[in-house]
C-alpha cells in the first residue's frame, strides 16, 4: 500500500524518508519569525557590502581595523604601566613590563631589565601637624 501512495504522489520512498528525517518539529510562531527577520536584517547590509567591495579591499580593511585594535591595546597597556610606576614606592618599581604588545608592534619595545629608568618626577612628602 505504501508503494501505491508514493507512486500516486509522484515521490519516491527515498524522498519521503528524507522529508521524514529532516522534518521540523517546531511550529512556526511570531517570535521565531521575528527572530529570523532580525537575523536577516542584520546580515543583509554586510552581505551587500561584501558583494560590492573587492576581496583585496576587504582584506586591507580588516587588517587596518585589527592594527587599530592592537595599537589601542598597546597604548592602554603603556598607560597602565606608567600609572603603576607612578603609584609604586620609590625604588620598588620593577622594570619588567606588565603588558606586552604583540610581536612586531611598538608595544614590545619596552625597557629591558638591564635598562634603568630615570624618574622625572619628584615625590613630595607631606606631614600633617596639629
C-alpha positions in Angstrom: 0.0 0.0 0.0 2.9 2.4 0.7 4.1 1.9 -2.8 0.8 2.9 -4.3 0.6 6.1 -2.2 4.2 7.0 -3.1 3.5 6.4 -6.8 0.3 8.4 -6.7 2.0 11.4 -5.1 4.9 11.2 -7.5 7.5 10.9 -4.8 9.9 8.1 -4.2 10.3 6.2 -0.9 13.8 7.9 -0.5 12.3 11.3 -0.8 9.6 10.6 1.8 12.3 9.1 4.1 14.4 12.2 3.6 11.5 14.5 4.4 10.7 12.5 7.5 14.3 12.6 8.7 14.6 16.4 8.4 11.1 17.3 9.3 10.9 20.4 11.6 9.0 19.5 14.8 8.6 23.2 15.8 5.6 25.0 14.8 6.4 28.5 13.4 5.2 31.3 15.6 5.5 35.1 15.6 8.6 35.1 17.9 10.6 32.8 15.7 9.5 34.7 12.6 10.6 38.0 14.1 13.9 36.4 15.2 14.6 35.2 11.7 13.7 38.6 10.3 16.0 40.4 12.7 18.9 38.0 11.8 18.3 38.6 8.1 18.1 42.4 8.6 21.5 42.3 10.4 23.2 40.1 7.8 21.9 41.8 4.7 23.9 45.1 4.8 27.1 43.1 5.4 26.4 40.7 2.6 25.6 43.6 0.2 28.8 45.4 1.1 30.8 42.2 0.7 29.4 41.6 -2.8 30.3 45.2 -3.8 33.7 45.5 -2.3 36.6 43.6 -3.9 38.2 40.9 -1.8 41.6 42.7 -1.6 40.0 45.9 -0.3 38.1 44.0 2.3 41.2 42.2 3.4 43.0 45.5 3.7 40.2 47.0 5.7 40.2 44.0 8.1 43.9 44.3 8.6 43.6 48.1 9.3 40.9 47.5 11.9 43.0 44.8 13.5 46.1 47.0 13.7 44.0 49.8 15.2 42.8 47.5 17.9 46.3 46.2 18.6 47.6 49.8 18.7 44.9 50.8 21.2 45.6 47.8 23.3 49.3 48.6 23.4 48.6 52.2 24.2 46.4 51.3 27.1 49.0 48.9 28.3 51.7 51.6 28.3 49.4 54.0 30.1 48.7 51.3 32.7 52.4 50.6 33.1 53.1 54.3 33.7 50.3 54.6 36.3 51.7 51.5 38.1 55.1 53.1 38.1 53.8 56.4 39.5 51.9 54.7 42.3 54.7 52.4 43.3 57.0 53.2 46.1 60.4 54.7 45.1 62.9 52.1 44.4 60.4 49.3 44.3 59.3 49.9 40.7 60.1 46.9 38.5 61.5 47.3 35.1 59.7 44.3 33.8 56.7 45.3 31.7 53.3 44.0 32.9 51.8 44.2 29.5 53.4 43.3 26.2 52.0 44.1 22.8 52.1 41.5 20.0 55.4 40.9 18.3 56.2 43.5 15.7 54.3 46.4 17.3 55.8 49.3 19.2 54.4 47.8 22.4 57.2 45.2 22.5 59.8 47.9 22.7 59.7 48.1 26.5 62.8 48.6 28.6 64.8 45.5 29.3 65.7 44.6 32.9 69.3 45.9 32.3 68.0 49.4 31.4 67.3 51.7 34.3 64.5 54.2 34.0 65.2 57.7 35.3 62.4 59.2 37.1 61.5 62.7 36.0 59.0 63.3 38.9 59.9 64.2 42.4 58.0 62.8 45.3 56.7 65.4 47.7 56.4 64.3 51.4 53.6 66.0 53.3 53.4 65.9 57.0 50.4 66.9 58.9 50.9 68.6 62.3 48.1 69.7 64.6 
